[in-house]
Amino acid sequence: RDAEAVAAAPLRDFDDLRAFGVRHGYPFVVKPTAATASIGVFRVDDPSGHEAVWEQVCRLRGTRTDRVSTLLVLDDFLMEEYVHGREFSVETFSFAGRHVVVTITEKMTDPGHFAELGHAVPARLTEDAWDRVGECVGTFLDHLGFTDGPCHTEVRLSGTRARIIEGHHRYGGDAIPELVRAVYGIDLDRLAVGWPFRLVDPLPDSPAPRGAGCVRAVVGPPGRVLSVEGVPEAARQPDVLAVRISARPGDEVRPLRDNWDRLGLVAVTGPTVVAAAQRGARLVDEFIRIRIRDDRGAVHLARVAEVHQLTGAVG
């Protein structure tokens, strides 16, 4: 099952970019080996992009990024094959070598950048596709020798194949634990803390969902934040799990490249994924007022990130 993983190689010098493109083709991805939120991730579409990407890598190496305090230094970079297809994350918890798929999360993305625009639980996959994704991740965790605790594994479905993009020995961020708790009644914090000491019972099998949940990102045009209003009111509304707005008056709003360029997120529940996604959009439209002045002096309101992946099952 090694063919399920993407081709990858370390990026040490400029010539590595050319060699990887010749061997594996285009497009391919350059990203740091230790970072979060898609910081420092670039897509190389053809040889003309080598110089620009190499300049960015040299600029970022040795930094902790200029947008968020982190313990992770952007030092080593790698190149990996770009996989076309819909993106998912698999939230698992392992009990003495037995991997339980808690849920598969459907990602809302845009081909123009690597920022995540939303997450939906449970993913709208056919039963066969759900099984293929789960089996692929279980094999991946076995190869790693991983036996206990939470994992957040990112996958793309390329045709009928599930391809591993990357894995993390933690559960997902962006309010995914809140979605899991609301939709499945499972507290990932409790499992993560209690299982090493055997203070909690293992999950017998993958749980059944009770409705659906969705996270929607809040974004805005480049400029500077003038004011932020409506957050407490939004958080008090029915079916709302979280309202996390990071934007503050005076903050710079940058072009959307990674998760830290977003202005915040909302997480809500609903009877279906589509209903929850629509509920999240209405919540932002009705309550969240983030005013942004662009470089021409015009004032804009932040909005929910537009997505095009809210119809039909994937399989």
KOLMAR-38158 format. One record per residue (C-alpha): residue in three letters; residue number from 1; x, z, y. Coordinates in steps of 0.2 Angstrom, whole numbers, plus 5000, padded with zeros to 4 digits. Example, Ala and Ser with C-alpha at 12.3 -4.5 7.8 and 13.67 -1.06 7.14 Angstrom:
2
REC   res     n     c1     c3     c2
REC   ALA     1   5062   5039   4978
REC   SER     2   5068   5036   4995
//
This chain:
315
REC   res     n     c1     c3     c2
REC   ARG     1   5000   5000   5000
REC   ASP     2   5015   4999   5012
REC   ALA     3   5008   4982   5018
REC   GLU     4   4995   4992   5027
REC   ALA     5   5007   4998   5040
REC   VAL     6   5013   4988   5054
REC   ALA     7   5030   4980   5056
REC   ALA     8   5041   4991   5067
REC   ALA     9   5059   4993   5073
REC   PRO    10   5069   5003   5085
REC   LEU    11   5072   4996   5103
REC   ARG    12   5090   5000   5107
REC   ASP    13   5096   4985   5118
REC   PHE    14   5089   4970   5127
REC   ASP    15   5093   4958   5112
REC   ASP    16   5082   4968   5101
REC   LEU    17   5067   4961   5109
REC   ARG    18   5072   4943   5106
REC   ALA    19   5076   4947   5088
REC   PHE    20   5060   4956   5084
REC   GLY    21   5050   4942   5092
REC   VAL    22   5059   4929   5081
REC   ARG    23   5056   4939   5065
REC   HIS    24   5038   4945   5068
REC   GLY    25   5031   4934   5081
REC   TYR    26   5021   4937   5097
REC   PRO    27   5012   4947   5104
REC   PHE    28   5021   4963   5099
REC   VAL    29   5020   4981   5107
REC   VAL    30   5034   4992   5114
REC   LYS    31   5031   5010   5116
REC   PRO    32   5040   5027   5116
REC   THR    33   5042   5037   5100
REC   ALA    34   5037   5053   5108
REC   ALA    35   5023   5053   5121
REC   THR    36   5004   5054   5123
REC   ALA    37   4990   5045   5131
REC   SER    38   4997   5027   5129
REC   ILE    39   5010   5031   5143
REC   GLY    40   5024   5018   5143
REC   VAL    41   5016   5006   5131
REC   PHE    42   5018   4988   5134
REC   ARG    43   5012   4972   5126
REC   VAL    44   5025   4957   5125
REC   ASP    45   5016   4941   5124
REC   ASP    46   5030   4929   5123
REC   PRO    47   5049   4928   5127
REC   SER    48   5046   4927   5146
REC   GLY    49   5040   4945   5146
REC   HIS    50   5056   4952   5139
REC   GLU    51   5065   4956   5155
REC   ALA    52   5050   4964   5164
REC   VAL    53   5047   4976   5149
REC   TRP    54   5066   4980   5147
REC   GLU    55   5066   4985   5165
REC   GLN    56   5051   4997   5163
REC   VAL    57   5060   5004   5147
REC   CYS    58   5076   5007   5157
REC   ARG    59   5066   5015   5171
REC   LEU    60   5056   5027   5160
REC   ARG    61   5070   5032   5148
REC   GLY    62   5075   5050   5151
REC   THR    63   5060   5054   5161
REC   ARG    64   5045   5065   5158
REC   THR    65   5034   5053   5167
REC   ASP    66   5028   5054   5185
REC   ARG    67   5010   5058   5182
REC   VAL    68   5008   5073   5170
REC   SER    69   5019   5087   5166
REC   THR    70   5024   5086   5148
REC   LEU    71   5037   5093   5136
REC   LEU    72   5040   5075   5129
REC   VAL    73   5054   5065   5136
REC   LEU    74   5052   5047   5136
REC   ASP    75   5069   5043   5127
REC   ASP    76   5068   5032   5112
REC   PHE    77   5057   5017   5111
REC   LEU    78   5051   5006   5097
REC   MET    79   5044   4989   5094
REC   GLU    80   5029   4986   5083
REC   GLU    81   5018   4972   5077
REC   TYR    82   5002   4969   5087
REC   VAL    83   4987   4970   5076
REC   HIS    84   4971   4961   5082
REC   GLY    85   4955   4969   5078
REC   ARG    86   4943   4984   5082
REC   GLU    87   4952   5001   5084
REC   PHE    88   4947   5017   5076
REC   SER    89   4954   5035   5074
REC   VAL    90   4952   5044   5058
REC   GLU    91   4950   5063   5060
REC   THR    92   4955   5071   5043
REC   PHE    93   4958   5089   5037
REC   SER    94   4969   5091   5022
REC   PHE    95   4967   5105   5010
REC   ALA    96   4982   5108   4998
REC   GLY    97   4985   5089   4997
REC   ARG    98   4966   5084   4996
REC   HIS    99   4962   5074   5012
REC   VAL   100   4944   5075   5018
REC   VAL   101   4938   5062   5031
REC   VAL   102   4929   5073   5044
REC   THR   103   4924   5057   5053
REC   ILE   104   4929   5040   5059
REC   THR   105   4929   5038   5078
REC   GLU   106   4925   5021   5086
REC   LYS   107   4936   5017   5100
REC   MET   108   4931   5008   5116
REC   THR   109   4946   4998   5123
REC   ASP   110   4950   4983   5134
REC   PRO   111   4963   4970   5129
REC   GLY   112   4970   4970   5146
REC   HIS   113   4978   4988   5145
REC   PHE   114   4980   5002   5133
REC   ALA   115   4969   5015   5141
REC   GLU   116   4955   5022   5130
REC   LEU   117   4938   5020   5138
REC   GLY   118   4928   5030   5126
REC   HIS   119   4925   5037   5109
REC   ALA   120   4910   5036   5098
REC   VAL   121   4906   5047   5083
REC   PRO   122   4902   5042   5069
REC   ALA   123   4910   5025   5070
REC   ARG   124   4897   5011   5066
REC   LEU   125   4906   5004   5051
REC   THR   126   4898   4997   5035
REC   GLU   127   4899   5009   5020
REC   ASP   128   4913   4997   5012
REC   ALA   129   4923   4997   5028
REC   TRP   130   4922   5016   5030
REC   ASP   131   4928   5018   5012
REC   ARG   132   4942   5006   5015
REC   VAL   133   4948   5014   5031
REC   GLY   134   4947   5032   5023
REC   GLU   135   4957   5026   5008
REC   CYS   136   4970   5018   5018
REC   VAL   137   4973   5034   5028
REC   GLY   138   4973   5045   5013
REC   THR   139   4987   5034   5005
REC   PHE   140   4996   5035   5022
REC   LEU   141   4996   5054   5022
REC   ASP   142   5001   5054   5004
REC   HIS   143   5016   5043   5008
REC   LEU   144   5021   5055   5022
REC   GLY   145   5020   5070   5010
REC   PHE   146   5007   5078   5021
REC   THR   147   4997   5091   5012
REC   ASP   148   4988   5104   5024
REC   GLY   149   4980   5104   5041
REC   PRO   150   4972   5091   5054
REC   CYS   151   4978   5074   5057
REC   HIS   152   4972   5060   5069
REC   THR   153   4977   5043   5063
REC   GLU   154   4974   5028   5073
REC   VAL   155   4969   5012   5063
REC   ARG   156   4964   4994   5067
REC   LEU   157   4953   4984   5056
REC   SER   158   4961   4966   5055
REC   GLY   159   4949   4956   5045
REC   THR   160   4945   4966   5030
REC   ARG   161   4961   4975   5031
REC   ALA   162   4964   4993   5038
REC   ARG   163   4981   4993   5047
REC   ILE   164   4989   5010   5052
REC   ILE   165   4995   5010   5070
REC   GLU   166   5001   5028   5071
REC   GLY   167   4997   5046   5065
REC   HIS   168   4998   5063   5073
REC   HIS   169   4998   5080   5065
REC   ARG   170   4984   5087   5076
REC   TYR   171   4966   5083   5079
REC   GLY   172   4961   5071   5092
REC   GLY   173   4960   5074   5111
REC   ASP   174   4948   5067   5124
REC   ALA   175   4934   5079   5118
REC   ILE   176   4934   5072   5100
REC   PRO   177   4933   5090   5093
REC   GLU   178   4918   5093   5104
REC   LEU   179   4909   5077   5096
REC   VAL   180   4914   5083   5079
REC   ARG   181   4907   5101   5082
REC   ALA   182   4891   5094   5089
REC   VAL   183   4888   5080   5077
REC   TYR   184   4894   5088   5061
REC   GLY   185   4894   5107   5064
REC   ILE   186   4912   5108   5060
REC   ASP   187   4924   5118   5071
REC   LEU   188   4941   5110   5070
REC   ASP   189   4950   5124   5079
REC   ARG   190   4943   5137   5067
REC   LEU   191   4949   5126   5052
REC   ALA   192   4966   5123   5060
REC   VAL   193   4969   5142   5063
REC   GLY   194   4961   5149   5048
REC   TRP   195   4966   5137   5034
REC   PRO   196   4985   5141   5034
REC   PHE   197   4980   5159   5030
REC   ARG   198   4966   5154   5018
REC   LEU   199   4953   5163   5030
REC   VAL   200   4941   5148   5029
REC   ASP   201   4934   5139   5014
REC   PRO   202   4940   5121   5012
REC   LEU   203   4927   5107   5016
REC   PRO   204   4920   5101   4999
REC   ASP   205   4918   5083   5005
REC   SER   206   4915   5072   5020
REC   PRO   207   4901   5079   5030
REC   ALA   208   4885   5070   5035
REC   PRO   209   4882   5067   5053
REC   ARG   210   4867   5074   5063
REC   GLY   211   4865   5062   5076
REC   ALA   212   4879   5054   5086
REC   GLY   213   4891   5058   5101
REC   CYS   214   4900   5048   5114
REC   VAL   215   4914   5050   5126
REC   ARG   216   4914   5039   5142
REC   ALA   217   4929   5037   5154
REC   VAL   218   4927   5038   5173
REC   VAL   219   4937   5025   5182
REC   GLY   220   4939   5018   5200
REC   PRO   221   4948   5005   5210
REC   PRO   222   4966   5008   5216
REC   GLY   223   4966   5019   5232
REC   ARG   224   4965   5037   5236
REC   VAL   225   4952   5050   5232
REC   LEU   226   4942   5056   5247
REC   SER   227   4930   5068   5238
REC   VAL   228   4923   5074   5222
REC   GLU   229   4905   5080   5220
REC   GLY   230   4892   5083   5206
REC   VAL   231   4903   5090   5192
REC   PRO   232   4894   5107   5190
REC   GLU   233   4877   5098   5191
REC   ALA   234   4882   5085   5178
REC   ALA   235   4889   5099   5166
REC   ARG   236   4872   5108   5166
REC   GLN   237   4862   5093   5160
REC   PRO   238   4854   5093   5143
REC   ASP   239   4865   5085   5128
REC   VAL   240   4881   5086   5138
REC   LEU   241   4896   5093   5129
REC   ALA   242   4909   5091   5142
REC   VAL   243   4912   5085   5160
REC   ARG   244   4931   5084   5163
REC   ILE   245   4936   5076   5180
REC   SER   246   4954   5077   5184
REC   ALA   247   4953   5068   5201
REC   ARG   248   4956   5078   5216
REC   PRO   249   4954   5074   5235
REC   GLY   250   4971   5066   5240
REC   ASP   251   4975   5060   5223
REC   GLU   252   4981   5042   5221
REC   VAL   253   4971   5031   5210
REC   ARG   254   4982   5019   5201
REC   PRO   255   4978   5002   5192
REC   LEU   256   4971   5006   5174
REC   ARG   257   4986   5006   5162
REC   ASP   258   4985   5022   5151
REC   ASN   259   4974   5037   5149
REC   TRP   260   4981   5046   5164
REC   ASP   261   4975   5033   5176
REC   ARG   262   4957   5037   5172
REC   LEU   263   4948   5049   5183
REC   GLY   264   4940   5060   5170
REC   LEU   265   4927   5059   5156
REC   VAL   266   4910   5065   5150
REC   ALA   267   4905   5069   5132
REC   VAL   268   4887   5068   5127
REC   THR   269   4876   5068   5112
REC   GLY   270   4861   5057   5107
REC   PRO   271   4852   5051   5091
REC   THR   272   4863   5035   5090
REC   VAL   273   4880   5029   5096
REC   VAL   274   4871   5017   5108
REC   ALA   275   4859   5030   5114
REC   ALA   276   4874   5042   5117
REC   ALA   277   4884   5029   5126
REC   GLN   278   4870   5025   5137
REC   ARG   279   4867   5043   5141
REC   GLY   280   4885   5045   5146
REC   ALA   281   4884   5031   5158
REC   ARG   282   4868   5038   5166
REC   LEU   283   4876   5055   5168
REC   VAL   284   4890   5047   5178
REC   ASP   285   4879   5036   5188
REC   GLU   286   4867   5050   5193
REC   PHE   287   4878   5065   5196
REC   ILE   288   4897   5061   5198
REC   ARG   289   4902   5056   5215
REC   ILE   290   4920   5052   5217
REC   ARG   291   4923   5043   5233
REC   ILE   292   4939   5032   5234
REC   ARG   293   4947   5023   5249
REC   ASP   294   4956   5007   5245
REC   ASP   295   4971   5000   5255
REC   ARG   296   4959   4990   5266
REC   GLY   297   4949   5005   5271
REC   ALA   298   4934   5002   5261
REC   VAL   299   4926   5016   5252
REC   HIS   300   4920   5015   5234
REC   LEU   301   4912   5026   5221
REC   ALA   302   4920   5029   5204
REC   ARG   303   4910   5023   5189
REC   VAL   304   4909   5024   5171
REC   ALA   305   4921   5012   5162
REC   GLU   306   4913   4996   5157
REC   VAL   307   4914   4992   5138
REC   HIS   308   4908   4978   5127
REC   GLN   309   4908   4986   5110
REC   LEU   310   4891   4993   5109
REC   THR   311   4881   4982   5098
REC   GLY   312   4881   4979   5079
REC   ALA   313   4890   4987   5064
REC   VAL   314   4908   4983   5060
REC   GLY   315   4913   4979   5043
//
